[in-house]
């Protein structure tokens, strides 16, 4: 096997057991409201928007991103958001 064949084989068969995240980081690919730069009407709301890779499981932070995205969408449609944890 040549050196080039080994690299090709590695690219085609390699995989990770980690949770991929941070591929569309806030500030580099999306803005603070999860809108993709240069693409009207497209938002990203998953672990790919993490600006840095977490050191723990990505489930809870991914849920938080989804909750924030839902809030942003509701605000954009004129639906008021109330935090039930705060009095008044």
Buried (B, 14 or more C-beta within 10 A) or exposed (E): EEEEEEEEEEEEEEEEEEBEBBEBBBEEBBEEEBBBEEEEEEBBBBBBBBEEEBEEEBEEBBEEBBEBBEEBBEEEEEEEEEEEEEEE
